[in-house]
Amino acid sequence: MKANISNTYEKEPLLNSYQPNYINNKRKISLESEDIIDKENLIELSPKGRNIVFVLYLMCNILISMDHGSIPASVNELRQLTSYDQSIGLFGSLVYFGSILGSLISFSLISTFDIKLLILISLLGNSICLFTFAYIENIPFLFFNRILVGILQSFLTIYMPVWCNQFGLQSNRNFMIALIQLVSPLGIFLGYFIASVCINDQIYGGWKFAFFVQGFLILVLNVFFLFVPKNFFSKHYHSIGETKEEEKIIRKTEEEELNMIKI
């Protein structure tokens, strides 16, 4: 009977990763477990590690939202660059046009490329755009700059709730997604506050310093993301027993084991 069971799993190697705890003696996996596991290598992603990454995502959403407050707070200063009120309005609105464009391609990027690499590139590009927006006074370039910022931010804002859904504990997922959305207005508030303080006190160039601070903080955050293992990014890592495909495999494995016992 043992030989028959072994042959069954050799014919269907995918089942080895999903055997119930009474079959897989080397590594027991409870079907009710909330642990996140790499299906291929059975690498457990600790709750502490996931919490740290979640905090990084919260910080990320705060920082990338700051310029949405800095621009309105700097309207009078931006009028020194152009006398057209329409141009001032475009500085604030083109980022949302970029977000629309970025949203159209984000799904394809997530499905095709390494997610950690995409996050690092998005944050680095965002930081560079903030630095150049503050120190290059060319109106067409600044318009393109704001569109590019929207494109880069769109991937992050789309993937963060996806990450919460895939990596968060089932009982906390809704709260995590809500918290991700909640901190965005906090970032806008901080952008308003920092820009207004820099303008009133004329700190290192006024409004431009607010963009420099934001770009620098995003750069620091990018360094933290650089040292996070890839296991905490890949969309292929998720909770065991939560997808229909996995449930079918588990159910089939259990039925085969019961049939073997009856024999």
C-alpha positions in Angstrom: 0.0 0.0 0.0 2.9 2.4 0.8 4.3 1.8 -2.7 1.0 2.7 -4.3 0.8 6.0 -2.4 4.4 6.9 -3.4 3.7 6.1 -7.1 0.6 8.3 -7.0 2.5 11.3 -5.8 5.3 10.7 -8.3 2.8 10.9 -11.2 1.5 14.1 -9.8 4.4 16.0 -8.2 2.4 19.2 -7.8 0.5 17.5 -5.0 3.6 17.2 -2.8 3.3 20.9 -1.9 -0.3 20.6 -0.9 -0.5 17.3 1.0 -2.6 17.6 4.2 -0.7 17.4 7.5 -1.3 13.7 8.0 0.3 12.8 4.6 3.3 15.1 4.6 5.4 14.0 7.6 8.4 16.0 6.8 6.6 19.4 6.9 3.1 19.6 8.3 0.8 22.1 6.8 -2.5 22.9 8.4 -5.2 23.7 6.0 -6.5 26.4 8.4 -3.0 27.9 8.7 -2.6 31.6 8.0 1.2 31.3 7.3 2.3 32.5 3.9 4.3 29.9 2.1 6.3 29.8 -1.1 4.7 26.9 -3.0 7.9 25.9 -4.8 10.4 25.9 -1.9 8.1 25.9 1.1 9.7 29.0 2.6 7.6 30.4 5.4 7.2 34.2 5.5 7.1 35.2 9.1 4.3 37.5 10.4 7.0 39.8 11.8 8.6 40.1 8.3 5.2 40.8 6.7 4.4 43.5 9.2 7.7 45.2 8.5 7.0 45.2 4.8 3.5 46.5 5.4 4.9 49.4 7.4 7.2 50.2 4.5 4.2 50.2 2.2 2.4 52.6 4.5 5.4 54.9 4.5 5.6 54.6 0.8 2.0 55.7 0.3 2.5 58.6 2.7 5.7 59.9 0.9 4.4 59.5 -2.7 1.3 61.6 -1.8 3.2 64.5 -0.3 3.6 66.4 -3.6 -0.2 66.4 -4.0 -0.2 68.8 -1.1 3.0 70.7 -1.9 1.8 71.8 -5.3 -1.4 73.6 -4.1 0.6 75.1 -1.1 3.1 76.6 -3.6 0.7 78.2 -6.1 2.0 81.7 -5.6 5.6 80.6 -5.9 4.9 78.6 -9.0 3.4 81.7 -10.7 7.0 83.0 -10.9 7.6 80.2 -13.5 4.6 81.1 -15.7 2.0 83.8 -15.9 -0.8 81.4 -17.0 -3.2 80.1 -14.4 -3.9 77.1 -16.7 -0.3 76.1 -16.3 -0.5 76.2 -12.5 -3.6 74.0 -12.7 -1.8 71.5 -15.0 1.0 71.1 -12.4 -1.5 69.7 -10.0 -3.8 67.8 -12.5 -1.3 66.2 -14.9 -0.2 63.7 -12.2 -3.6 62.2 -12.3 -3.6 62.0 -16.1 -0.3 60.1 -15.6 -1.9 57.8 -13.1 -4.6 56.9 -15.6 -2.0 56.0 -18.2 0.0 54.1 -15.7 -3.0 52.1 -14.5 -3.6 50.9 -18.1 -0.2 49.2 -18.2 0.3 48.3 -14.5 -1.5 44.9 -14.7 0.8 43.9 -17.6 3.9 45.0 -15.8 2.9 43.1 -12.6 2.3 39.9 -14.6 5.5 40.1 -16.6 8.3 41.6 -14.5 9.9 41.1 -11.1 7.8 43.0 -8.6 10.6 44.0 -6.3 12.5 45.5 -9.3 9.4 47.4 -10.4 9.0 48.9 -6.9 12.7 49.9 -6.8 12.5 51.5 -10.2 9.2 53.3 -9.4 10.5 54.8 -6.2 13.9 55.8 -7.7 12.2 57.4 -10.7 9.7 59.2 -8.4 12.6 60.6 -6.4 14.5 61.8 -9.5 11.3 63.5 -10.8 10.9 65.4 -7.5 14.5 66.6 -7.5 14.3 67.8 -11.2 10.8 69.4 -10.7 12.4 71.6 -8.0 15.5 72.7 -9.9 14.6 72.7 -13.6 12.5 75.7 -14.6 11.3 74.6 -18.1 7.5 74.5 -18.4 7.2 71.7 -21.0 9.6 69.6 -19.1 7.7 70.2 -15.8 4.5 69.1 -17.5 6.2 65.9 -18.7 7.6 65.5 -15.2 4.2 65.5 -13.5 2.8 63.0 -16.0 5.8 60.7 -15.4 5.3 61.0 -11.6 1.7 59.9 -12.0 2.8 56.9 -14.1 5.4 55.8 -11.6 3.0 56.2 -8.6 0.2 54.3 -10.3 2.0 51.0 -10.1 2.6 51.5 -6.4 -1.0 52.5 -5.5 -2.4 49.6 -7.5 -0.1 46.9 -6.1 -0.2 47.9 -2.4 -3.8 46.7 -1.9 -3.0 43.6 -4.0 -0.1 42.9 -1.7 -2.3 43.3 1.4 -4.8 40.8 -0.1 -2.1 38.2 -0.9 0.1 38.5 2.2 -2.1 39.7 5.0 -3.8 37.5 7.5 -7.3 36.7 6.4 -8.8 38.4 9.5 -6.8 41.6 9.0 -6.9 42.1 5.2 -9.7 44.6 5.1 -8.2 46.6 7.8 -4.8 46.6 6.1 -6.3 47.8 2.8 -8.3 50.5 4.6 -5.1 51.7 6.3 -3.2 51.8 3.1 -5.9 54.1 1.7 -6.1 56.1 4.9 -2.5 57.2 5.0 -2.7 58.8 1.5 -4.5 61.9 2.8 -2.0 62.0 5.7 0.8 62.4 3.0 -1.1 65.2 1.3 -1.5 66.9 4.7 2.3 66.6 5.4 3.0 68.0 1.9 0.9 71.1 2.6 2.4 71.5 6.0 6.1 71.1 5.0 5.7 73.3 1.9 3.9 76.1 3.9 6.6 76.1 6.6 9.4 76.2 4.0 7.7 79.1 2.1 6.9 81.2 5.2 10.4 80.7 6.7 12.2 80.7 3.4 14.1 77.5 4.3 16.7 76.6 1.7 14.8 78.0 -1.3 11.3 77.9 0.0 8.8 75.6 -1.8 11.6 73.8 -3.6 13.0 72.4 -0.4 9.7 70.6 0.3 10.2 68.6 -2.9 13.8 68.0 -2.0 12.8 66.6 1.4 10.2 64.3 -0.2 12.6 63.1 -2.9 15.3 62.3 -0.3 12.9 60.4 2.0 11.6 58.3 -0.9 15.3 57.6 -1.7 15.9 56.4 1.8 12.8 54.2 1.7 14.0 52.7 -1.5 17.2 51.6 0.3 15.0 49.8 2.9 13.1 48.0 0.1 16.3 47.0 -1.5 17.2 44.7 1.5 13.7 43.1 1.7 13.9 39.5 0.4 12.1 38.8 -2.9 9.8 36.3 -1.1 7.9 39.2 0.3 7.1 40.7 -3.1 6.2 38.0 -5.5 2.5 37.6 -6.4 3.0 33.9 -6.5 3.3 33.6 -2.7 0.0 33.4 -0.9 -1.9 31.5 1.8 -2.2 27.8 1.4 -5.7 26.5 0.7 -7.2 29.8 -0.3 -7.5 29.5 -4.1 -9.9 27.3 -5.9 -7.1 25.5 -7.7 -5.4 24.6 -4.4 -8.6 23.5 -2.8 -9.3 21.1 -5.7 -5.8 19.7 -5.4 -6.1 19.3 -1.7 -9.5 17.7 -2.0 -8.2 15.3 -4.7 -5.3 14.3 -2.5 -7.5 13.6 0.5 -9.8 11.5 -1.6 -6.9 9.4 -3.0 -5.6 8.8 0.5 -9.0 7.7 1.8 -9.3 5.3 -1.1 -5.9 3.9 -0.4 -6.9 3.4 3.3 -10.1 1.5 2.2 -8.1 -0.8 0.0 
